[in-house]
């Protein structure tokens, strides 16, 4: 499905996974701030994909937060909200560099699991017959 910005839901989901891989490379190279931003970017791309898939707004941080809340309610899955909250910590770290190494080590797997869960939900939504943007 192509959306109003010319990018498909699938392209956004693929970008989320690409950012995950880039995040791993940045952390491995010792650049925790760039790694953090790629990790946050992965989470955001996944939220945008799910939002576009459902026909929800996605072009602002507030719209994405609203989508996360709706997804958590839709699936009765609080992790969909808390996982993104962990991702936001990495976005803040990119700007301020204030996460401790132990926080990074503890929260990276959470955000990775969040992104993978979101991609799984996007794929599941398509498999369940929701092949077009919902209104």
C-alpha positions in Angstrom: 0.0 0.0 0.0 1.4 3.4 -0.9 0.5 6.3 1.3 0.3 10.0 0.9 4.1 10.6 1.4 4.8 8.0 -1.3 6.3 5.4 1.1 4.5 2.2 1.9 3.8 0.6 5.2 6.2 -2.2 4.2 9.0 0.4 3.5 8.6 1.9 6.9 8.7 -1.5 8.6 11.8 -2.4 6.6 13.4 0.9 7.6 12.7 0.1 11.2 14.6 -3.2 10.9 17.4 -1.5 9.0 17.8 1.1 11.7 18.0 -1.7 14.3 21.0 -3.2 12.4 22.6 0.2 12.1 22.1 0.8 15.8 24.0 -2.4 16.6 26.8 -1.3 14.3 27.0 2.1 16.0 27.1 0.6 19.5 29.7 -1.9 18.4 31.9 0.9 17.1 31.6 2.7 20.4 29.3 5.5 19.3 26.5 5.1 21.9 24.8 8.4 20.9 24.4 7.5 17.2 23.5 4.0 18.2 20.8 5.4 20.6 19.4 7.6 17.8 19.2 4.7 15.4 17.4 2.7 18.0 14.9 5.4 18.7 14.5 5.8 14.9 13.7 2.1 14.5 11.0 2.4 17.1 9.5 5.4 15.5 9.6 3.9 12.0 7.6 0.9 13.3 5.0 3.2 14.9 4.7 5.2 11.7 4.2 2.0 9.7 1.4 0.8 12.1 -0.2 4.2 12.1 -0.3 4.5 8.4 -1.6 1.0 8.1 -4.6 2.0 10.2 -5.1 5.4 8.6 -4.0 7.3 11.7 -2.0 10.5 11.9 1.8 10.0 12.1 3.5 13.2 11.2 4.2 14.5 14.7 5.5 13.1 17.9 2.1 13.7 19.5 0.4 11.7 16.7 2.8 8.8 17.3 2.3 8.9 21.0 -1.5 8.8 20.4 -1.0 5.8 18.1 1.0 4.0 20.6 -1.7 4.5 23.2 -4.3 3.2 20.8 -2.3 0.2 19.8 -1.6 -0.7 23.5 -5.4 -0.6 24.0 -6.3 -2.4 20.8 -4.0 -5.3 21.7 -4.4 -5.1 25.5 -0.7 -5.0 25.6 0.9 -2.4 27.9 4.4 -3.3 26.5 3.4 -1.4 23.4 3.5 1.8 25.4 6.3 1.0 27.8 8.6 -0.3 25.0 8.3 3.0 23.2 9.0 4.9 26.5 12.3 3.0 26.6 13.0 4.1 23.1 12.4 7.7 24.0 15.1 7.5 26.6 17.6 6.7 23.8 16.4 9.8 21.8 17.1 11.9 24.9 20.5 10.2 25.3 21.3 11.2 21.7 20.9 14.8 22.6 22.2 14.8 26.2 24.4 11.8 26.5 23.1 11.1 30.0 22.3 7.3 30.0 24.7 5.2 32.0 26.2 2.1 30.4 24.1 -0.2 32.5 20.9 1.6 31.4 21.9 1.2 27.8 22.7 -2.5 28.3 19.4 -3.0 30.1 17.1 -1.0 27.8 18.6 -2.0 24.4 17.0 -5.5 24.4 13.7 -3.9 25.4 13.6 -1.6 22.5 14.7 -4.3 20.1 11.9 -6.5 21.3 9.5 -3.6 21.0 10.5 -3.0 17.3 10.2 -6.7 16.5 6.8 -6.9 18.2 5.6 -3.9 16.2 6.8 -5.4 12.9 5.1 -8.7 13.9 1.8 -6.8 14.6 2.1 -5.0 11.2 2.5 -8.3 9.4 -0.3 -9.9 11.4 -2.6 -7.1 10.6 -2.0 -7.7 6.9 -2.5 -11.4 7.2 -5.8 -10.8 8.9 -7.2 -9.2 5.8 -6.4 -5.5 6.5 -4.5 -4.9 3.3 -5.4 -1.3 2.8 -5.1 1.9 4.8 -8.0 2.0 7.2 -10.0 5.2 7.7 
